[in-house]
């Protein structure tokens, strides 16, 4: 009786060992296979081996992600973001290995049972895709600008680009997210603050007068010669005089007149009107005999005008009118 029981137990153990060995061998043969139900970035690689999964990921995930993205900005201004420009990198082998590692979840018995019975893991693994955030940020700053009344929602745009760069989708396009915003300064505010202003264009030898933000009059002028240039910058009319006297600067070019006050008359080069803008510099009329200097760099730093033009301008502006010399 004991021999019979021993034989039965021994036989059972042999069967058990043989079964365990078979399960082990079966599981070992599945070590490079991917379980059913596993996806990588939405690409189904379940039931495939390494080579098959690699080919499918390359075709259905890497392929689409290397296509350029069309970015539509405010006002219909478009630009293209390429994978190369964004420095996109994809670890295909790493994705395949992660899918295989996921397939090895559980014990040897549960894996074998799942495989034999057709069970699925139903896991969607994130793709191993990376890009240069600094390259994308640099492109956003350079290419996408806000417009009047519109502010670009940069964090949302960055998120949308990240998703499109790293997750394959049917449409490779991003609409720039914007927020409408009321202007802090309105046109009415500008007109009220700057009803009049002057722009002196030295290279073009023109003085432009603006009223209510609109160009109203353009005058021909002369500006400072080389070494005595009319100073560039933003100024304003500091004083106004009719038939001004000339306070001669203490400069070598003034010769014996340096430092003197020349009253109105033949010796006074300042004719009809004066509008001081920066220390000794100003806008003034000249004698008709000097009209030939208009359109040249022929003054000692002031802005020269014909007598009719300087009178016309004088009557249009007041002390405090901005003067922008460019």
C-alpha beads as a LAMMPS data file, in Angstrom:
LAMMPS data file: protein, C-alpha beads

326 atoms
325 bonds

1 atom types
1 bond types

-500.0 500.0 xlo xhi
-500.0 500.0 ylo yhi
-500.0 500.0 zlo zhi

Masses

1 110.0

Atoms # bond

1 1 1 0.000 0.000 0.000
2 1 1 2.810 2.360 0.876
3 1 1 4.572 1.601 -2.413
4 1 1 1.390 2.366 -4.307
5 1 1 0.940 5.713 -2.535
6 1 1 4.556 6.597 -3.143
7 1 1 4.223 5.829 -6.833
8 1 1 1.097 7.979 -7.054
9 1 1 2.786 10.923 -5.297
10 1 1 5.928 10.554 -7.360
11 1 1 3.898 10.451 -10.544
12 1 1 2.017 13.560 -9.516
13 1 1 5.263 15.369 -8.788
14 1 1 6.671 14.319 -12.159
15 1 1 3.579 15.607 -13.927
16 1 1 3.781 18.811 -11.918
17 1 1 7.434 19.300 -12.743
18 1 1 6.866 18.532 -16.396
19 1 1 3.975 20.999 -16.465
20 1 1 6.031 23.640 -14.708
21 1 1 8.855 23.088 -17.150
22 1 1 6.470 23.403 -20.042
23 1 1 5.073 26.636 -18.611
24 1 1 8.591 27.968 -18.091
25 1 1 9.632 27.085 -21.642
26 1 1 6.445 28.573 -23.039
27 1 1 6.990 31.804 -21.065
28 1 1 10.642 31.987 -22.112
29 1 1 9.651 31.736 -25.763
30 1 1 7.295 34.718 -25.229
31 1 1 10.034 36.899 -23.680
32 1 1 10.412 39.064 -26.797
33 1 1 6.729 39.171 -27.675
34 1 1 4.263 41.896 -26.777
35 1 1 1.019 41.019 -25.047
36 1 1 -2.302 41.648 -26.765
37 1 1 -3.928 44.982 -25.926
38 1 1 -0.721 47.005 -25.571
39 1 1 -0.410 50.292 -27.476
40 1 1 2.384 52.834 -27.710
41 1 1 1.171 56.369 -28.285
42 1 1 -2.094 54.972 -29.623
43 1 1 -0.339 52.550 -32.004
44 1 1 -1.480 48.948 -31.393
45 1 1 1.564 46.657 -31.106
46 1 1 -0.160 43.802 -29.262
47 1 1 0.803 40.272 -30.360
48 1 1 3.914 41.483 -32.207
49 1 1 7.583 40.666 -31.790
50 1 1 10.349 43.263 -31.536
51 1 1 10.946 43.694 -35.253
52 1 1 7.262 43.919 -36.112
53 1 1 6.592 46.453 -33.346
54 1 1 9.579 48.540 -34.350
55 1 1 8.414 48.701 -37.978
56 1 1 4.866 49.664 -37.020
57 1 1 5.955 52.363 -34.552
58 1 1 8.344 53.765 -37.151
59 1 1 5.561 53.865 -39.747
60 1 1 2.558 54.987 -37.715
61 1 1 4.116 57.105 -34.958
62 1 1 7.539 58.357 -36.029
63 1 1 6.393 59.090 -39.588
64 1 1 3.546 61.444 -38.605
65 1 1 5.592 63.127 -35.873
66 1 1 8.300 64.129 -38.368
67 1 1 5.760 66.050 -40.464
68 1 1 5.850 69.875 -40.078
69 1 1 3.283 71.679 -37.945
70 1 1 1.402 74.652 -39.389
71 1 1 0.973 77.359 -36.733
72 1 1 -1.652 80.000 -37.467
73 1 1 -1.143 83.224 -35.556
74 1 1 -3.287 86.319 -35.002
75 1 1 -4.413 88.026 -38.179
76 1 1 -3.774 84.918 -40.276
77 1 1 0.013 85.126 -39.981
78 1 1 1.288 81.555 -40.416
79 1 1 4.627 79.875 -39.899
80 1 1 5.849 76.278 -40.006
81 1 1 7.493 74.408 -37.155
82 1 1 9.540 71.456 -38.381
83 1 1 10.690 68.496 -36.308
84 1 1 14.272 69.449 -37.096
85 1 1 13.771 72.989 -35.865
86 1 1 12.111 71.758 -32.673
87 1 1 14.913 69.182 -32.286
88 1 1 12.450 66.299 -31.926
89 1 1 14.000 62.943 -30.939
90 1 1 12.238 59.540 -30.723
91 1 1 13.524 56.420 -28.963
92 1 1 11.883 53.641 -31.011
93 1 1 13.872 50.833 -29.413
94 1 1 13.042 52.188 -25.970
95 1 1 9.317 52.225 -26.834
96 1 1 9.433 48.624 -28.023
97 1 1 11.347 47.497 -24.932
98 1 1 8.886 49.278 -22.640
99 1 1 6.025 47.453 -24.383
100 1 1 7.833 44.124 -23.842
101 1 1 8.551 44.970 -20.206
102 1 1 4.881 45.802 -19.690
103 1 1 3.974 42.441 -21.206
104 1 1 6.038 40.726 -18.484
105 1 1 3.833 42.153 -15.720
106 1 1 2.540 39.527 -13.289
107 1 1 3.830 36.059 -12.448
108 1 1 4.898 33.347 -14.871
109 1 1 1.599 31.575 -14.267
110 1 1 -0.596 34.633 -14.899
111 1 1 1.360 35.449 -18.050
112 1 1 1.008 31.927 -19.379
113 1 1 -2.690 31.806 -18.484
114 1 1 -3.318 35.198 -20.144
115 1 1 -1.531 34.073 -23.289
116 1 1 -3.309 30.703 -23.514
117 1 1 -6.774 32.133 -22.841
118 1 1 -6.385 35.189 -25.117
119 1 1 -6.422 37.724 -22.288
120 1 1 -5.355 41.354 -22.858
121 1 1 -3.464 43.929 -20.810
122 1 1 -5.184 46.978 -22.362
123 1 1 -2.362 49.451 -21.719
124 1 1 -1.520 52.550 -23.782
125 1 1 2.085 53.502 -23.103
126 1 1 3.249 57.103 -23.676
127 1 1 5.638 57.458 -26.612
128 1 1 9.280 58.204 -25.860
129 1 1 9.389 61.503 -27.754
130 1 1 11.375 64.543 -26.679
131 1 1 12.037 68.018 -28.098
132 1 1 13.984 71.163 -27.251
133 1 1 11.794 73.411 -25.101
134 1 1 14.266 76.284 -25.532
135 1 1 14.114 75.983 -29.337
136 1 1 10.305 76.072 -29.287
137 1 1 10.233 79.013 -26.843
138 1 1 12.686 80.922 -29.015
139 1 1 10.499 80.363 -32.059
140 1 1 7.367 81.462 -30.164
141 1 1 9.022 84.697 -29.063
142 1 1 10.318 85.480 -32.533
143 1 1 7.376 84.439 -34.683
144 1 1 4.246 84.952 -32.594
145 1 1 3.477 88.526 -31.609
146 1 1 0.429 90.099 -30.054
147 1 1 -1.684 92.508 -32.080
148 1 1 -3.665 95.553 -31.036
149 1 1 -6.362 94.337 -28.664
150 1 1 -5.073 90.742 -28.721
151 1 1 -2.709 89.012 -26.282
152 1 1 -1.112 85.681 -27.162
153 1 1 -1.719 83.002 -24.508
154 1 1 1.846 81.718 -24.578
155 1 1 1.443 78.927 -21.952
156 1 1 -1.542 77.489 -23.876
157 1 1 0.354 77.741 -27.167
158 1 1 3.344 75.982 -25.596
159 1 1 1.064 73.171 -24.343
160 1 1 -0.609 72.792 -27.747
161 1 1 2.759 72.605 -29.499
162 1 1 4.060 70.064 -26.976
163 1 1 1.040 67.814 -27.569
164 1 1 1.299 68.090 -31.353
165 1 1 5.066 67.469 -31.296
166 1 1 4.844 64.355 -29.129
167 1 1 1.474 62.736 -29.899
168 1 1 0.557 61.664 -33.443
169 1 1 -2.743 63.027 -34.730
170 1 1 -4.479 63.420 -38.037
171 1 1 -4.038 67.198 -38.231
172 1 1 -0.601 68.774 -37.893
173 1 1 -1.890 72.277 -37.212
174 1 1 -2.009 74.573 -34.201
175 1 1 -4.133 77.687 -33.835
176 1 1 -2.443 80.292 -31.659
177 1 1 -4.534 80.832 -28.530
178 1 1 -5.292 84.506 -27.923
179 1 1 -7.226 86.637 -25.474
180 1 1 -8.956 89.858 -26.428
181 1 1 -7.872 92.716 -24.232
182 1 1 -8.966 96.311 -24.126
183 1 1 -6.107 98.732 -24.894
184 1 1 -4.696 100.606 -21.920
185 1 1 -4.308 103.710 -24.078
186 1 1 -6.931 104.533 -26.707
187 1 1 -6.606 106.683 -29.812
188 1 1 -8.776 109.245 -28.053
189 1 1 -6.285 109.316 -25.166
190 1 1 -3.386 109.900 -27.569
191 1 1 -5.194 112.690 -29.419
192 1 1 -6.013 114.347 -26.128
193 1 1 -2.437 114.091 -24.833
194 1 1 -0.678 114.847 -28.136
195 1 1 -2.959 117.030 -30.267
196 1 1 0.112 118.296 -32.151
197 1 1 3.636 117.007 -32.651
198 1 1 6.578 117.432 -34.993
199 1 1 8.910 114.884 -36.580
200 1 1 12.198 116.185 -38.014
201 1 1 13.637 113.819 -40.612
202 1 1 17.276 114.828 -40.939
203 1 1 18.152 112.474 -43.813
204 1 1 15.072 113.465 -45.781
205 1 1 15.434 117.188 -44.949
206 1 1 11.772 117.361 -43.984
207 1 1 9.806 118.620 -41.001
208 1 1 6.425 116.917 -40.650
209 1 1 3.656 118.459 -38.573
210 1 1 0.898 116.160 -37.214
211 1 1 -2.473 117.246 -35.863
212 1 1 -4.786 114.737 -34.158
213 1 1 -2.359 111.955 -35.163
214 1 1 -2.672 112.849 -38.875
215 1 1 0.048 114.316 -41.090
216 1 1 -1.126 117.850 -41.818
217 1 1 1.862 119.657 -43.321
218 1 1 5.340 118.812 -44.643
219 1 1 8.070 121.468 -44.878
220 1 1 11.484 121.451 -46.514
221 1 1 14.323 122.192 -44.086
222 1 1 18.090 122.424 -43.655
223 1 1 19.817 120.650 -40.760
224 1 1 23.187 120.730 -39.031
225 1 1 26.355 120.159 -41.009
226 1 1 28.907 117.457 -40.251
227 1 1 30.438 118.060 -36.831
228 1 1 27.558 120.360 -35.854
229 1 1 24.682 117.955 -36.448
230 1 1 21.149 118.696 -35.316
231 1 1 20.852 116.521 -32.171
232 1 1 18.674 113.431 -32.534
233 1 1 16.181 112.581 -29.816
234 1 1 12.805 113.418 -28.321
235 1 1 12.372 117.043 -27.294
236 1 1 9.616 119.613 -27.021
237 1 1 9.225 123.267 -27.905
238 1 1 10.621 125.093 -24.881
239 1 1 10.130 128.681 -25.973
240 1 1 8.786 130.778 -28.857
241 1 1 9.793 134.223 -30.121
242 1 1 8.730 136.568 -32.905
243 1 1 11.643 138.364 -34.651
244 1 1 14.135 136.836 -32.194
245 1 1 17.570 138.127 -31.283
246 1 1 20.502 135.760 -31.734
247 1 1 22.533 134.744 -28.721
248 1 1 25.760 133.726 -30.435
249 1 1 27.212 130.493 -28.955
250 1 1 30.696 130.574 -27.458
251 1 1 32.016 128.353 -30.240
252 1 1 35.077 128.649 -32.440
253 1 1 32.968 128.733 -35.603
254 1 1 31.319 131.990 -34.393
255 1 1 34.654 133.870 -34.567
256 1 1 34.580 137.397 -33.152
257 1 1 30.807 137.236 -32.665
258 1 1 31.078 134.457 -30.068
259 1 1 29.068 135.185 -26.935
260 1 1 27.424 138.341 -28.336
261 1 1 23.697 139.114 -28.570
262 1 1 22.728 140.126 -32.106
263 1 1 19.429 142.040 -32.250
264 1 1 16.920 141.607 -35.080
265 1 1 18.231 143.080 -38.302
266 1 1 20.549 142.380 -41.233
267 1 1 23.247 140.777 -39.055
268 1 1 20.790 138.454 -37.303
269 1 1 20.550 135.075 -39.119
270 1 1 17.374 134.153 -37.193
271 1 1 14.515 135.533 -39.256
272 1 1 10.823 135.948 -38.457
273 1 1 10.274 133.193 -35.858
274 1 1 12.144 131.037 -33.321
275 1 1 11.091 127.789 -31.614
276 1 1 13.727 126.524 -29.180
277 1 1 13.895 122.739 -28.729
278 1 1 17.209 121.807 -27.048
279 1 1 19.483 124.273 -25.317
280 1 1 20.896 126.413 -28.116
281 1 1 19.250 124.458 -30.938
282 1 1 15.915 125.430 -32.395
283 1 1 13.717 125.889 -35.451
284 1 1 13.950 129.282 -37.174
285 1 1 13.509 131.154 -40.414
286 1 1 16.392 132.306 -42.638
287 1 1 17.020 135.170 -45.016
288 1 1 15.726 134.543 -48.572
289 1 1 19.309 134.768 -49.813
290 1 1 19.976 131.533 -47.875
291 1 1 17.026 129.554 -49.213
292 1 1 19.471 127.546 -51.293
293 1 1 20.566 125.750 -48.110
294 1 1 17.111 124.151 -47.742
295 1 1 17.472 120.445 -48.479
296 1 1 21.070 120.305 -47.261
297 1 1 23.100 119.809 -44.087
298 1 1 24.141 123.452 -43.974
299 1 1 23.328 124.874 -40.546
300 1 1 25.266 125.043 -37.288
301 1 1 22.853 122.625 -35.596
302 1 1 19.488 124.383 -35.906
303 1 1 16.590 123.475 -38.181
304 1 1 16.297 126.117 -40.920
305 1 1 13.040 126.972 -42.710
306 1 1 11.903 129.568 -45.229
307 1 1 10.171 132.590 -43.690
308 1 1 6.642 131.697 -44.941
309 1 1 7.049 128.109 -43.687
310 1 1 8.379 129.030 -40.236
311 1 1 5.542 131.538 -39.715
312 1 1 2.993 128.922 -40.762
313 1 1 4.469 126.327 -38.361
314 1 1 4.805 128.857 -35.530
315 1 1 1.074 129.587 -35.626
316 1 1 0.219 125.862 -35.418
317 1 1 2.256 124.830 -32.377
318 1 1 2.613 125.874 -28.753
319 1 1 5.209 125.542 -25.976
320 1 1 5.317 121.886 -24.962
321 1 1 4.609 120.467 -28.443
322 1 1 6.727 117.273 -28.803
323 1 1 9.555 117.346 -31.367
324 1 1 11.096 114.037 -32.413
325 1 1 14.378 114.412 -34.343
326 1 1 15.403 111.264 -36.269

Bonds

1 1 1 2
2 1 2 3
3 1 3 4
4 1 4 5
5 1 5 6
6 1 6 7
7 1 7 8
8 1 8 9
9 1 9 10
10 1 10 11
11 1 11 12
12 1 12 13
13 1 13 14
14 1 14 15
15 1 15 16
16 1 16 17
17 1 17 18
18 1 18 19
19 1 19 20
20 1 20 21
21 1 21 22
22 1 22 23
23 1 23 24
24 1 24 25
25 1 25 26
26 1 26 27
27 1 27 28
28 1 28 29
29 1 29 30
30 1 30 31
31 1 31 32
32 1 32 33
33 1 33 34
34 1 34 35
35 1 35 36
36 1 36 37
37 1 37 38
38 1 38 39
39 1 39 40
40 1 40 41
41 1 41 42
42 1 42 43
43 1 43 44
44 1 44 45
45 1 45 46
46 1 46 47
47 1 47 48
48 1 48 49
49 1 49 50
50 1 50 51
51 1 51 52
52 1 52 53
53 1 53 54
54 1 54 55
55 1 55 56
56 1 56 57
57 1 57 58
58 1 58 59
59 1 59 60
60 1 60 61
61 1 61 62
62 1 62 63
63 1 63 64
64 1 64 65
65 1 65 66
66 1 66 67
67 1 67 68
68 1 68 69
69 1 69 70
70 1 70 71
71 1 71 72
72 1 72 73
73 1 73 74
74 1 74 75
75 1 75 76
76 1 76 77
77 1 77 78
78 1 78 79
79 1 79 80
80 1 80 81
81 1 81 82
82 1 82 83
83 1 83 84
84 1 84 85
85 1 85 86
86 1 86 87
87 1 87 88
88 1 88 89
89 1 89 90
90 1 90 91
91 1 91 92
92 1 92 93
93 1 93 94
94 1 94 95
95 1 95 96
96 1 96 97
97 1 97 98
98 1 98 99
99 1 99 100
100 1 100 101
101 1 101 102
102 1 102 103
103 1 103 104
104 1 104 105
105 1 105 106
106 1 106 107
107 1 107 108
108 1 108 109
109 1 109 110
110 1 110 111
111 1 111 112
112 1 112 113
113 1 113 114
114 1 114 115
115 1 115 116
116 1 116 117
117 1 117 118
118 1 118 119
119 1 119 120
120 1 120 121
121 1 121 122
122 1 122 123
123 1 123 124
124 1 124 125
125 1 125 126
126 1 126 127
127 1 127 128
128 1 128 129
129 1 129 130
130 1 130 131
131 1 131 132
132 1 132 133
133 1 133 134
134 1 134 135
135 1 135 136
136 1 136 137
137 1 137 138
138 1 138 139
139 1 139 140
140 1 140 141
141 1 141 142
142 1 142 143
143 1 143 144
144 1 144 145
145 1 145 146
146 1 146 147
147 1 147 148
148 1 148 149
149 1 149 150
150 1 150 151
151 1 151 152
152 1 152 153
153 1 153 154
154 1 154 155
155 1 155 156
156 1 156 157
157 1 157 158
158 1 158 159
159 1 159 160
160 1 160 161
161 1 161 162
162 1 162 163
163 1 163 164
164 1 164 165
165 1 165 166
166 1 166 167
167 1 167 168
168 1 168 169
169 1 169 170
170 1 170 171
171 1 171 172
172 1 172 173
173 1 173 174
174 1 174 175
175 1 175 176
176 1 176 177
177 1 177 178
178 1 178 179
179 1 179 180
180 1 180 181
181 1 181 182
182 1 182 183
183 1 183 184
184 1 184 185
185 1 185 186
186 1 186 187
187 1 187 188
188 1 188 189
189 1 189 190
190 1 190 191
191 1 191 192
192 1 192 193
193 1 193 194
194 1 194 195
195 1 195 196
196 1 196 197
197 1 197 198
198 1 198 199
199 1 199 200
200 1 200 201
201 1 201 202
202 1 202 203
203 1 203 204
204 1 204 205
205 1 205 206
206 1 206 207
207 1 207 208
208 1 208 209
209 1 209 210
210 1 210 211
211 1 211 212
212 1 212 213
213 1 213 214
214 1 214 215
215 1 215 216
216 1 216 217
217 1 217 218
218 1 218 219
219 1 219 220
220 1 220 221
221 1 221 222
222 1 222 223
223 1 223 224
224 1 224 225
225 1 225 226
226 1 226 227
227 1 227 228
228 1 228 229
229 1 229 230
230 1 230 231
231 1 231 232
232 1 232 233
233 1 233 234
234 1 234 235
235 1 235 236
236 1 236 237
237 1 237 238
238 1 238 239
239 1 239 240
240 1 240 241
241 1 241 242
242 1 242 243
243 1 243 244
244 1 244 245
245 1 245 246
246 1 246 247
247 1 247 248
248 1 248 249
249 1 249 250
250 1 250 251
251 1 251 252
252 1 252 253
253 1 253 254
254 1 254 255
255 1 255 256
256 1 256 257
257 1 257 258
258 1 258 259
259 1 259 260
260 1 260 261
261 1 261 262
262 1 262 263
263 1 263 264
264 1 264 265
265 1 265 266
266 1 266 267
267 1 267 268
268 1 268 269
269 1 269 270
270 1 270 271
271 1 271 272
272 1 272 273
273 1 273 274
274 1 274 275
275 1 275 276
276 1 276 277
277 1 277 278
278 1 278 279
279 1 279 280
280 1 280 281
281 1 281 282
282 1 282 283
283 1 283 284
284 1 284 285
285 1 285 286
286 1 286 287
287 1 287 288
288 1 288 289
289 1 289 290
290 1 290 291
291 1 291 292
292 1 292 293
293 1 293 294
294 1 294 295
295 1 295 296
296 1 296 297
297 1 297 298
298 1 298 299
299 1 299 300
300 1 300 301
301 1 301 302
302 1 302 303
303 1 303 304
304 1 304 305
305 1 305 306
306 1 306 307
307 1 307 308
308 1 308 309
309 1 309 310
310 1 310 311
311 1 311 312
312 1 312 313
313 1 313 314
314 1 314 315
315 1 315 316
316 1 316 317
317 1 317 318
318 1 318 319
319 1 319 320
320 1 320 321
321 1 321 322
322 1 322 323
323 1 323 324
324 1 324 325
325 1 325 326
